[in-house]
Amino acid sequence: MGCYQYSITQTAECGVPYRSSSCEEVAIMNRLQAYFRNYHPIVHSILFGTMMARVASSMSMPFLALYLSRQLDLSPTLIGITIGLGMFCEMIGGFIGGTLSDRFGRKKIMMSALYLWTAVFTCYAFATELWMFIALTALQGLCRAFYEPVGQAMLSDMTTPEQRYRVFSLRYTFNNFGWGVGPLIGAALGMSAGASAFLLTGAVFLGFAVMMQVLLTRFEVVQAEGERKEVVTFRKALWTVWGDKALLLFILGSIMGTLCYSQITTNLAQHVGFQFEAGVTLYGILLTINAVLIVLLQMPLSAWAERRTPLQNIWIGNLLYAFGFLGFAVADGWTMMIIAMVIFTLGEVLCFPAGSVLLDRLAPEGMRGAYFGTQNFKYLGTSIGPSLGAIALSGSGAQTLFVIVAVVAQIGTLFYWAGQRQASHLFGTGRKSETPPAV
């Protein structure tokens, strides 16, 4: 009898039977059930909530510069300083937030960050003075700095080593989806440069915070963080991090990576805008291709990457970065630019989750939060990359800039390789004895 000639009746977990009219529907349903059963409910909540938070914040934050210009008539310099302060607080705050989560528990720090984040976005809508925006932007950076490493550490707490590459890949995919969709929704709703965008963002964060509060209480996540044999103080965390040569090398490698990546959103835009016909349109298409490919390819490539070590994935990813930038250097038309962006995106998909896995394996028990917090130091590359790239672009041209960036990506691989050699006993098999907490 053919597959489509009969119905299959199954029973859902709630006890209510449901029917599927085709084998394909049953297969999809089974895959979805397997996906949700593979991970703890807290993992799904963090991934989904993080995506919604990205959608909400990207409806408002990309338009903050425009909002400041219209509301306060600020100069570009003051706007840049205000927004830059938030990035600086995010860079230095990650280690602080991660260390606090190791000492006081993930739940307390995560919920404090989410509720404060809610208040910050709500207050944006009512701010009228420059000092208010400066204070709120600094707090916004700290909230994100506290939430990000704690969220990653909690994902690590709730999964096995074998699951973490895929979970970190999902997180990166959801982040990109949120950042890609949010500005479009904000523009479509007419909320760009308007107070309503901040109010809606605050409401979404409040909903996310309440959801996490309920789930974290329901599943008692604090027990899943393991027994702490000693209190993690800032002094202990700082000395551990500073004395960990492998971690410092990994940080240098990640700075090289973000320095390269920052060229995509800054100097590549100038090159494309001035050197190609309809360059603004082409640049928009390139960014869309980048975002769409990340969402479509992250999970298929994750299945391939899981069979390799994190260092191998970073090495291959940085090679693809290099080929992508070399493609930008020699491209003389739309087709070559699009091909170069596809190659670059493949490298991006491999590199970012692999970096999180390396930190997870390196972190001592009880200090995952602090180690994930050090990831934020990679934003140093984001801070200095655009200006250094602009110097090369104006002094020697785009071809020289992109060749230099391709070389810098390979230097990043060398830092990662040297870091793994410093802690070779931790890599290869990971912590196979770890198990996620029971639901």
N, C-alpha and C positions, 0 to 999 in steps of 0.2 A: 504494500500500500504506500502511495506517495506521501511525502512529508506534509503536504498541504491538504490532505484529504481527511484529516481528523483533528480534533481538539485535544489538548492536554490540560488536565485539571490538576492544579497544585494548591497547596495551602500556605498562606502567608504566615509570618510569625505571630500575627495577631489572632490566628485561627480562622480567618475568613477565607474561603476558597476563591480563587480567581482563575480565569481561563485565558489561554493564549491560543491564537488561531494559526500560528505557524511556528516552525522550529526556530526561525530567526528570532522571533520575539522571545521564545523561551531561552535561547542562548544569551540574548542581551540581558534578560532579566537575571539569569544565573550569574553572568559576569558582574552585574551591578551588585547582586547580593554578595558575591565573593569579595568585591572591592570593599564594601562596607564592613564585612566581617573580618577582613584582614587587619584593620586598624581599629584602635580604641576610639570610642566616640569623641573623646577630647581631641584626638588628631584631626578628625573630620571637622570639628567645630573650629579649631584654630585655622585650618586651611580655608574653610568657607568664610569665616569671620574676617580673616585677613584680606581675602578678595573683596568683600563688601566694604571694608575699611578703605582699601585702595580706591575702589570706585568712588566712594564718598569724598575722600580727601582730594582726589584728582579732579573732582568737579569744582573745587574752590582754589586749592593752592597754586595751580598753574596760572590762575588769573590774579594772584595776589599783587603782582607788580602793577598790573593795570588798575586794580582797585586802589592801591596806594596813590597812584598818579592822579586818578580822578577825585578821590576823596580828600587828599591832603595837598595835592599839587606839588609833590616832592620831586626833587631832581633825580635823574638816573643814578647819580652817585649814592644818594641817601637810600634809594630803593635797593640798590645792590648791597649796601652795608647791612640794611635791615634783614634782607633775605639771607645774606651770607652768614649772619650771626646764627640763624637757625641751623645751617649746615655745620657750623663750627661746634655748636652745642651737641649736635647729633654725633659728631665725630668723637668728641671726648667723653660723652655721656654713656656710650655703650658699655665701656668697662665698669663704670660706676653702677649702672643698673644691673649688669650681669653679676657683679660681685654681691650686690645686695640680695639678689635672688638666691645665690648660693648660701647666704647667711640666714636670711629670714624666710625663704621659701618662694617658689615661683608664683604661687597664687597671690600672695600679698603684693608683690611688686607688679605683676601683670594687671591686677584689678586697680591698683592705685594709678598706674599709667593710663588705663582706659578711661577711668572716671575723670581724671585730670584733663585728658585729651578732649573729652566731651565738653568740659567747661571752657577750655581754650577756644575751640571752634565756635562755641556759642558766643563767647565774649568778643570774638572778632567782629561779629555783626553789630556790636554796640560801641566799639572803640572809635574814638574821635581825635585822639592826640597821637603824635609820633611815638612818645615814650610808651604808650599802651601797645602799639603795634610791635615795638622792639621787644617789650617784655613778653608778649604773647608768642612772637616768633621764636624767641629763645626757649620758652616753655614747650612749644610745639616740637622743636628739635629734641629736647630732653625726653619728652613723652615717647617719641618714636625710638630714640636711643635706648630707652628702658624696655619698651615693648619688644623690639626686634630680637635682641639676643635671648631674652627670656622665652619668647615664643619658640625660637629654634632649640633652646635647651630643653623646653618641655616636649617638643616633638621628639627629640633624642631620648628623653626619659621614657616616653610612651611607646617606643618601637625597638625592635631588635636591630643589631648592626646590619643584617642582611636587608632590612627594609629601608634603611635611612637614605640611601642614594635616591631611591624612587620618591620617598616622602619629600626630601629637599627639592627634587625636581618638580614635584607637584606644587610645592610652595612657590617656587620661582615662576612656574606657569601661571598660577593664580594671580601672583603679583603683577605680572605683565598684562594679563587680561584686564585686571582692574585699572591699571594705569592707562591702558589703551581705550577702554570703554568710558571711563569717567569724564574726561574732557568733552567727548562727543555728547554725552548726556547733558552735561552742564551747558554746553553751547546750544543744544537743541531746546532746552527748557528756558533759554534766555537768562541764565543765571550768571554768565560771565561778568565779573566785576560788580556783582550785586551781593548785598547782605544775605539774601535768601539762600545763596549757596552755602554760606557758613552755617546757617541755622539747620539746613537739611543735613549737612555733614555731621554736625553735633548730634542730631537725632539718630543718625545711623550708628554713630559710635556709642551712644547710650544703649541702643538696642543690642549691639554686640557685647557691651559690658554686662548687661543684665543676663544675656544668654550664657556667657562664660561664668558669671557668678553662680548661676543655677547649676550648671554642669560640673564646675569645679567643686562645689559643695556636695553634689550628688555622688560623685565618684571619688571624693577624698584623695585628690591628686597628691597632696602633701606626703602621703605614704608611699607614693610611687617614686619619690625622689631619692629614696635610699637613706640608710642610716648615716648620719654625719658623725664621724669619729671625733672630730674637733671643729670648733667654730672657725668659719672662714672670715678672717678680718681683712680690711683693706691692705694692711701692711703685709700680711701673709700672701694675699693674692698678688700684690704688686711685686714682691720679691720672687714669687714663683714664676710669674709671667716674665719679669725682666731677666731671670736666670735661665729661662727656657730658650736656648739658642734656636731650636727647631721652630718654635712659635715665632720668634723674631724674623727668621728667614721666610716663613710663610707669609707674615705680614708684608715684608718687602716684596714678595712675589705678587701679593694681591694689590699692592700699590702700583706696581708696574702694569697690572691688568686694568685697573680703573683709569690709570693715566692714558692707556691706549683707548679704552672705551669712551673716555670723555671727548675724544676727537670726533666721534660720530655725531654728537649733539651740538658741537660748536664749530670747529674748523672745517669739517666736511660740508656743513651747511653753507659756509661762505664759498668754498670751492665750487660746489655744485651750482649755487645761485649765480655766480659770476661767469663761470666757464661754459655752461651748457644752455642751450636754447630751452626756454620754459623751465629754467633751473629750479624755481620754487616748487613747481608742480612735481618735478622729478624727485626732489628731496622729500616731499610729502609721500610720494609713492614708495620710496626706499624705506622710510620709517614704517609705513603700513606693512610692507613685505616683511620687515624685521619682526614686527609684533605678531603678525599672523603665523609666520613660520615657527616662532617660539611656541605658540599655543598648539600648533598641529604636530610639531616634531618632538617636543620635549619628552613625551612618554615613549614613543617608539625608539628614540635614541637612548632613553634611559635603560630600556631592556637590553640594548646592545652594550651600553657603558657598564652595566652592573657586572658583566663578565670580565671586566678589566679593572686594574687598580686605579684609585683616584689620580695618582701621578701620571699614569698613562693617558687618562682622559684629559688632564690639564695640558700635557705635552702635545697631544693631537689637537686639542682645542686652540692652543696658542699658535700651532702651525697653521691652522685654518684662519686664525686672526691675521697672521702674516700674509697669507695668500690673498685674503680679502683686501687688506690695505694695499698690497702690490697691485691688485686689480684696480683699485681706485686710482692709483698712481698712473697707470697706463691707459685707462679707459678713455675713449674718444667719442662715446655715444651712450645712449640710454641702455642699450642691451648689455654692454660690458659693465656698466655701473650696477645694473640689477643683478648680474651674475656675481659680481664681487660682493654685493650685500648678502646674497644667499650663502656664499662661502663663509663670510664673516659671521652670520647668524648661526651656522652650524657650530662654529667654534664657541660662540657664546653659550649655546645650549649645553655643551660639554663642560665648560670651565666652571660656571658658577656653582652648580650643585657639588661638583668634585671638591671645591674649596671648603665647603661646609663639612663634607665628610672627613677631610683631612683634619680639621680642627676638632671634630667630634672624637676621632681616634686619639688625638694627641692630649686631650684634656684629662687631667687627673680626676679621679672620683671626687665628687663634691665640689668641683670647680668648673663645671661645664658652662655655667652662666658667665663667669669671668672670661673664659676663653672665647666663647661666642661674642662677647662684648668687644674683644680686641679686633673683631672683624671691621668695626666701624672706623678704625684707623686707616683702612684702605681709602676712605674718602679724602685723604691727603692727596692721592692721585687725581681725584676728581677736582680738587681745589686748584692744584698747580698745573694740571694737564692743559686746560684751555689756553692759559697765558703762554706756556712754553711752546705749545703748538702754534699759536699765533705768531710768535717770534720767528719760528722756522718758516711758516707760511709766507710771511711778509718779506723775510730776508732771502730765502732760497727757493720758494715756490712749493706748490702742492706735491709734486713728485718727490722732492727731497723729504718733506714732512712725512709722507706716508711710508717711505722706505725706512726712515728713522724709527717710526712707530712699529713697523714690522720687526725690526731688530730688538726694540725694547720688549716686545712680547716674548721673544726667545730668552732675553735676560731674565724675565719673570719665571720662565720654566727652570732656568738654572738655580734660582733662589729656592723654588719648591723642591727641586732635586736635592740640593744641599741640605734643606730642612729635613727631608725624609731620611737622609743618611745620618743625621744627628739623632734621629729617633727610630732607627730601622727596626728595633725590637717591637714597636707598636703596630707596624704595618704589615699587610699581607692577609692576615686572618681576622684582624680586629678583635673585639671582645666577644667571642662566640658564646661565652657563658651567660651573657646578659639576656634577660627575657622581659618583654613588656608587661605591665601590670594587667591583671585580669579585669575584665569588664564587670 
